[in-house]
Amino acid sequence: MRRSLRVALPAVAPVAIALLLTCSLAVTLMVLTRAPGTPEGGGVSAAAVAARHVDLARFDSAAQWRTGKVRGLKVTNAGNLAFEKGASRKRTAGRTYDVGRWVSPWVTPGFSFTELIPSFSARTPGAAWIDVRVRGRGPGGTTSWDVMARWADKDKVIKPRSVSGQGDDATSVAVDTWRTPGLTSYQLQVRIYRTAGATSVPKLDLVTAMTSRLPAKAGATSRPVSAKAVELAVPRYSQMTHVGHYPKWGNGGEAWCSPTSASMVLGWYGRLPKASEWAWVSKPHTDPWVDLAARRTYDHAYRGTGNWTFTTAWAARKAGKGFVTRLRDLREAERLVRAGIPPVVSIAYRAGELTGSPIRSSNGHLLVVVGFTADGSVVANDPAAPTRAGVRRVYDRAQFERLWLNASGGMAYVIHDAAHPLPASSGNW
């Protein structure tokens, strides 16, 4: 299901206009399917969701995997869920597969949630791939299973894709987001497909689910955690240096704010892809790993590189861990930054709303929060800058927080390596 694009073109240079059209289309249209100021779930009053309810359920250890039902897979000493022999056999897309399955226990976040975004980290050697599903419970009973993703870490056997729609029982899928009228619990299911008779060992390293129920608008601006400035030396890449490159993957660099931002975070950890992985990129080429990231995060159904789940799945393969969540305010973003973890966040703004931005407006844009000034202003690596030299930006705290929370509900990619463990949280990472 494709969603309509609503863009008011400002009087800016052609390159900036291209970004407004294509980055908005490829990245965060899901935040525009509800009008600004409308609560999630449509028709949920602001009074009913006065608090910013966010929860993250996480499965990434042997003990956690064993809380679910395991069929045809095995829990390893390393804490992975690995393919063993499969529990069933299925023929699809002209191939016969052995299929293993893991089903989570019922998860109850403690509030009636209106959106769920799954994340995962998997290795799919050979012709293997995974299928991620979700179902829920509420006052009306148990929903059907909805497919959230069909994914492999390469695009030679299957084309990774979301499955939007599936609105048969009041729930529906919008690219990477499961929307509900208000459910109280849910289950996740992951199926791993391996070509029948193959000996490769696909593995599942991490599965998470972020559930949320949010108020219509951001509240008062948060106060900084500390008066001491902090800034991480995250490398700076510009998506605009890739304008027109490989348009078959989401229309080229002008639309690649998500893969460019994820690449900056991987560069911070020293986990950029090896040269052999992007050897196919035409030469000479600036930051060719960004082109690779666009290819690996491309959603062949959505036809863009802005699938949040696919981006963290690819980044997790490189850094170690990665997932989508929602942060309640900039204080939570600051705690991550002070732990050495730069979050990637999704914002949207009209002309005049974000002072100092490289483009006048955007219906959806991702960038990296790399620090905070002593007065609490946001230091960001904004990939919409025309060159690397202009990527670093300082944004007003009140403007930035309001635009971020109102546009995407505080969406963030949290990508980190073993050297940068997560700080204590309030249940959303």
Summary of the structure (lengths in Angstrom):
residues: 429
radius of gyration: 20.4
end to end distance: 29.8
largest distance: 60.9
contacts: 1540
relative contact order: 0.18
helix: 22%
strand: 31%
